[in-house]
Amino acid sequence: MCGRRPRVKGFFWLSACGRVQPCVRPVCAALILFSAIICFLAFGVPRLPEIAARAERIRAQEIAAEYAYYCEKFGFKPRGQKYARCVLDLGNFG
């Protein structure tokens, strides 16, 4: 039994509720936690590779934009031989 409460004479349902009530909150919390875990396993885990690939793609775009910024700042024009060499050198350096 989760908790003991004095029995109320003449109202069986009231005394029964008094005995059950302390157990309800932990059971509800456990059910909510269990439901959240099941939802994560059902909907979150299958998408993890997609999320990781998207993050990697975004990071690669950010790095390419940073390399382009520095090569243009150094005075190399895009689509030129020196620009391509600058981007390769920055990639090897970073």
N, CA and C atoms as a LAMMPS dump frame, in Angstrom:
ITEM: TIMESTEP
0
ITEM: NUMBER OF ATOMS
282
ITEM: BOX BOUNDS ff ff ff
-5.0000000000000000e+02 5.0000000000000000e+02
-5.0000000000000000e+02 5.0000000000000000e+02
-5.0000000000000000e+02 5.0000000000000000e+02
ITEM: ATOMS id mol type element x y z
1 1 1 N 0.844 -1.17 0
2 1 2 C 0 0 0
3 1 3 C 0.893 1.238 0
4 2 1 N 0.543 2.231 -0.793
5 2 2 C 1.377 3.423 -0.922
6 2 3 C 1.282 4.332 0.291
7 3 1 N 0.107 4.491 0.833
8 3 2 C -0.043 5.379 1.98
9 3 3 C -1.213 4.926 2.853
10 4 1 N -1.155 5.249 4.112
11 4 2 C -2.232 4.868 5.032
12 4 3 C -2.962 6.105 5.472
13 5 1 N -4.248 6.078 5.29
14 5 2 C -5.103 7.159 5.752
15 5 3 C -6.182 6.555 6.648
16 6 1 N -6.654 7.307 7.587
17 6 2 C -7.711 6.771 8.449
18 6 3 C -8.979 6.511 7.643
19 7 1 N -9.645 5.478 7.975
20 7 2 C -10.852 5.092 7.263
21 7 3 C -12.014 5.975 7.718
22 8 1 N -12.738 6.501 6.738
23 8 2 C -13.896 7.338 7.024
24 8 3 C -15.114 6.427 7.081
25 9 1 N -15.808 6.427 8.193
26 9 2 C -16.943 5.529 8.359
27 9 3 C -18.117 5.988 7.506
28 10 1 N -18.743 5.018 6.853
29 10 2 C -19.926 5.298 6.068
30 10 3 C -19.633 5.695 4.635
31 11 1 N -18.399 6.05 4.313
32 11 2 C -18.047 6.449 2.949
33 11 3 C -16.88 5.581 2.468
34 12 1 N -17.228 4.385 2.002
35 12 2 C -16.183 3.454 1.556
36 12 3 C -15.389 4.046 0.398
37 13 1 N -16.073 4.667 -0.567
38 13 2 C -15.373 5.193 -1.738
39 13 3 C -14.394 6.3 -1.357
40 14 1 N -14.742 7.055 -0.307
41 14 2 C -13.858 8.117 0.136
42 14 3 C -12.588 7.552 0.775
43 15 1 N -12.756 6.5 1.57
44 15 2 C -11.569 5.895 2.173
45 15 3 C -10.736 5.168 1.124
46 16 1 N -11.382 4.594 0.115
47 16 2 C -10.644 3.925 -0.954
48 16 3 C -9.841 4.953 -1.757
49 17 1 N -10.436 6.097 -2.016
50 17 2 C -9.71 7.16 -2.738
51 17 3 C -8.53 7.658 -1.921
52 18 1 N -8.691 7.714 -0.62
53 18 2 C -7.601 8.137 0.239
54 18 3 C -6.438 7.174 0.2
55 19 1 N -6.718 5.888 -0.006
56 19 2 C -5.635 4.904 -0.082
57 19 3 C -4.968 4.9 -1.455
58 20 1 N -5.716 5.207 -2.493
59 20 2 C -5.191 5.134 -3.855
60 20 3 C -4.495 6.433 -4.266
61 21 1 N -4.957 7.538 -3.784
62 21 2 C -4.474 8.836 -4.232
63 21 3 C -2.958 9.022 -4.121
64 22 1 N -2.286 8.626 -3.063
65 22 2 C -0.829 8.817 -3.015
66 22 3 C -0.078 8.018 -4.088
67 23 1 N -0.696 6.983 -4.623
68 23 2 C -0.037 6.163 -5.647
69 23 3 C -0.225 6.728 -7.045
70 24 1 N -1.203 7.581 -7.244
71 24 2 C -1.561 8.023 -8.586
72 24 3 C -0.483 8.907 -9.21
73 25 1 N 0.039 9.859 -8.476
74 25 2 C 1.002 10.801 -9.043
75 25 3 C 2.277 10.112 -9.542
76 26 1 N 2.901 9.218 -8.778
77 26 2 C 4.092 8.546 -9.322
78 26 3 C 3.785 7.661 -10.521
79 27 1 N 2.613 7.031 -10.512
80 27 2 C 2.243 6.188 -11.648
81 27 3 C 2.031 7.043 -12.888
82 28 1 N 1.375 8.176 -12.759
83 28 2 C 1.171 9.078 -13.898
84 28 3 C 2.508 9.61 -14.418
85 29 1 N 3.396 9.962 -13.528
86 29 2 C 4.717 10.44 -13.947
87 29 3 C 5.48 9.351 -14.695
88 30 1 N 5.393 8.133 -14.216
89 30 2 C 6.067 7.023 -14.892
90 30 3 C 5.462 6.775 -16.272
91 31 1 N 4.154 6.875 -16.382
92 31 2 C 3.508 6.679 -17.682
93 31 3 C 3.889 7.78 -18.666
94 32 1 N 3.971 9.003 -18.2
95 32 2 C 4.373 10.103 -19.079
96 32 3 C 5.812 9.916 -19.543
97 33 1 N 6.693 9.539 -18.632
98 33 2 C 8.091 9.297 -18.997
99 33 3 C 8.205 8.146 -19.983
100 34 1 N 7.479 7.081 -19.729
101 34 2 C 7.5 5.922 -20.626
102 34 3 C 6.976 6.315 -22.014
103 35 1 N 5.919 7.127 -22.059
104 35 2 C 5.366 7.566 -23.336
105 35 3 C 6.36 8.439 -24.095
106 36 1 N 7.056 9.308 -23.383
107 36 2 C 8.043 10.16 -24.032
108 36 3 C 9.186 9.336 -24.612
109 37 1 N 9.619 8.324 -23.9
110 37 2 C 10.699 7.461 -24.399
111 37 3 C 10.245 6.702 -25.638
112 38 1 N 9.034 6.18 -25.607
113 38 2 C 8.507 5.445 -26.764
114 38 3 C 8.395 6.378 -27.972
115 39 1 N 7.923 7.607 -27.77
116 39 2 C 7.816 8.562 -28.882
117 39 3 C 9.2 8.898 -29.445
118 40 1 N 10.178 9.078 -28.583
119 40 2 C 11.53 9.357 -29.068
120 40 3 C 12.067 8.183 -29.871
121 41 1 N 11.858 6.975 -29.385
122 41 2 C 12.34 5.803 -30.103
123 41 3 C 11.619 5.629 -31.436
124 42 1 N 10.341 5.958 -31.473
125 42 2 C 9.565 5.762 -32.693
126 42 3 C 9.828 6.846 -33.734
127 43 1 N 9.971 8.092 -33.289
128 43 2 C 10.066 9.192 -34.235
129 43 3 C 11.433 9.861 -34.281
130 44 1 N 12.206 9.796 -33.23
131 44 2 C 13.479 10.497 -33.188
132 44 3 C 14.645 9.686 -33.698
133 45 1 N 14.746 8.458 -33.274
134 45 2 C 15.899 7.629 -33.628
135 45 3 C 16.006 7.398 -35.131
136 46 1 N 14.91 7.119 -35.847
137 46 2 C 15.065 6.916 -37.295
138 46 3 C 15.57 8.152 -38.042
139 47 1 N 15.384 9.325 -37.488
140 47 2 C 15.814 10.554 -38.161
141 47 3 C 17.22 10.986 -37.77
142 48 1 N 17.88 10.315 -36.855
143 48 2 C 19.218 10.728 -36.419
144 48 3 C 20.236 10.775 -37.555
145 49 1 N 20.297 9.787 -38.463
146 49 2 C 21.259 9.898 -39.573
147 49 3 C 20.972 11.101 -40.477
148 50 1 N 19.7 11.375 -40.712
149 50 2 C 19.328 12.53 -41.539
150 50 3 C 19.755 13.84 -40.868
151 51 1 N 19.57 13.931 -39.578
152 51 2 C 19.944 15.133 -38.835
153 51 3 C 21.464 15.309 -38.846
154 52 1 N 22.195 14.218 -38.672
155 52 2 C 23.656 14.293 -38.691
156 52 3 C 24.171 14.696 -40.074
157 53 1 N 23.569 14.156 -41.128
158 53 2 C 23.99 14.508 -42.48
159 53 3 C 23.714 15.979 -42.779
160 54 1 N 22.565 16.477 -42.317
161 54 2 C 22.236 17.883 -42.527
162 54 3 C 23.226 18.788 -41.791
163 55 1 N 23.572 18.426 -40.572
164 55 2 C 24.535 19.221 -39.806
165 55 3 C 25.905 19.213 -40.485
166 56 1 N 26.309 18.074 -41.011
167 56 2 C 27.6 17.989 -41.696
168 56 3 C 27.597 18.824 -42.972
169 57 1 N 26.485 18.803 -43.71
170 57 2 C 26.365 19.588 -44.935
171 57 3 C 26.425 21.09 -44.631
172 58 1 N 25.734 21.507 -43.579
173 58 2 C 25.752 22.923 -43.193
174 58 3 C 27.151 23.352 -42.777
175 59 1 N 27.831 22.491 -42.026
176 59 2 C 29.197 22.81 -41.586
177 59 3 C 30.14 22.933 -42.785
178 60 1 N 29.996 22.058 -43.78
179 60 2 C 30.834 22.131 -44.977
180 60 3 C 30.571 23.432 -45.744
181 61 1 N 29.317 23.858 -45.818
182 61 2 C 28.988 25.112 -46.494
183 61 3 C 29.583 26.304 -45.743
184 62 1 N 29.535 26.255 -44.421
185 62 2 C 30.112 27.343 -43.634
186 62 3 C 31.616 27.432 -43.839
187 63 1 N 32.284 26.288 -43.87
188 63 2 C 33.735 26.272 -44.076
189 63 3 C 34.081 26.796 -45.463
190 64 1 N 33.318 26.377 -46.489
191 64 2 C 33.578 26.846 -47.852
192 64 3 C 33.384 28.36 -47.946
193 65 1 N 32.356 28.878 -47.292
194 65 2 C 32.127 30.329 -47.304
195 65 3 C 33.26 31.064 -46.592
196 66 1 N 33.761 30.495 -45.526
197 66 2 C 34.874 31.116 -44.805
198 66 3 C 36.137 31.127 -45.658
199 67 1 N 36.428 30.018 -46.336
200 67 2 C 37.599 29.968 -47.212
201 67 3 C 37.465 30.984 -48.343
202 68 1 N 36.271 31.089 -48.913
203 68 2 C 36.055 32.05 -50.003
204 68 3 C 36.254 33.475 -49.503
205 69 1 N 35.777 33.756 -48.315
206 69 2 C 35.933 35.089 -47.741
207 69 3 C 37.418 35.453 -47.611
208 70 1 N 38.216 34.538 -47.061
209 70 2 C 39.628 34.849 -46.855
210 70 3 C 40.385 34.951 -48.171
211 71 1 N 40.066 34.095 -49.128
212 71 2 C 40.768 34.171 -50.414
213 71 3 C 40.425 35.458 -51.148
214 72 1 N 39.172 35.891 -51.064
215 72 2 C 38.806 37.167 -51.683
216 72 3 C 39.433 38.333 -50.924
217 73 1 N 39.563 38.192 -49.621
218 73 2 C 40.197 39.235 -48.818
219 73 3 C 41.687 39.357 -49.174
220 74 1 N 42.323 38.239 -49.517
221 74 2 C 43.729 38.268 -49.916
222 74 3 C 43.919 38.796 -51.335
223 75 1 N 42.815 39.006 -52.05
224 75 2 C 42.911 39.596 -53.382
225 75 3 C 42.831 38.612 -54.525
226 76 1 N 42.521 37.382 -54.27
227 76 2 C 42.386 36.406 -55.349
228 76 3 C 40.957 36.419 -55.863
229 77 1 N 40.803 36.505 -57.186
230 77 2 C 39.482 36.565 -57.773
231 77 3 C 38.922 35.149 -57.916
232 78 1 N 37.621 35.004 -57.69
233 78 2 C 37.006 33.673 -57.843
234 78 3 C 37.171 33.158 -59.265
235 79 1 N 37.213 31.874 -59.396
236 79 2 C 37.361 31.148 -60.66
237 79 3 C 38.762 31.26 -61.241
238 80 1 N 39.697 31.768 -60.454
239 80 2 C 41.068 31.863 -60.938
240 80 3 C 41.925 30.734 -60.377
241 81 1 N 43.087 30.55 -60.986
242 81 2 C 44.003 29.493 -60.566
243 81 3 C 44.521 29.75 -59.154
244 82 1 N 44.868 31.003 -58.865
245 82 2 C 45.379 31.341 -57.537
246 82 3 C 44.285 31.198 -56.475
247 83 1 N 43.057 31.51 -56.847
248 83 2 C 41.933 31.365 -55.917
249 83 3 C 41.738 29.887 -55.53
250 84 1 N 41.786 29.02 -56.526
251 84 2 C 41.636 27.587 -56.264
252 84 3 C 42.773 27.087 -55.383
253 85 1 N 43.975 27.563 -55.65
254 85 2 C 45.132 27.159 -54.834
255 85 3 C 44.986 27.674 -53.403
256 86 1 N 44.454 28.895 -53.251
257 86 2 C 44.25 29.488 -51.931
258 86 3 C 43.242 28.644 -51.119
259 87 1 N 42.157 28.262 -51.789
260 87 2 C 41.142 27.453 -51.093
261 87 3 C 41.734 26.103 -50.687
262 88 1 N 42.521 25.489 -51.554
263 88 2 C 43.149 24.207 -51.206
264 88 3 C 44.131 24.365 -50.051
265 89 1 N 44.906 25.442 -50.087
266 89 2 C 45.873 25.665 -49.001
267 89 3 C 45.164 25.9 -47.662
268 90 1 N 44.088 26.672 -47.695
269 90 2 C 43.327 26.885 -46.457
270 90 3 C 42.72 25.571 -45.949
271 91 1 N 42.277 24.739 -46.864
272 91 2 C 41.724 23.435 -46.466
273 91 3 C 42.787 22.547 -45.837
274 92 1 N 44.014 22.612 -46.36
275 92 2 C 45.083 21.816 -45.781
276 92 3 C 45.536 22.386 -44.436
277 93 1 N 45.458 23.705 -44.323
278 93 2 C 45.878 24.355 -43.088
279 93 3 C 44.894 24.09 -41.952
280 94 1 N 43.574 24.159 -42.263
281 94 2 C 42.527 24.034 -41.244
282 94 3 C 42.286 22.62 -40.918
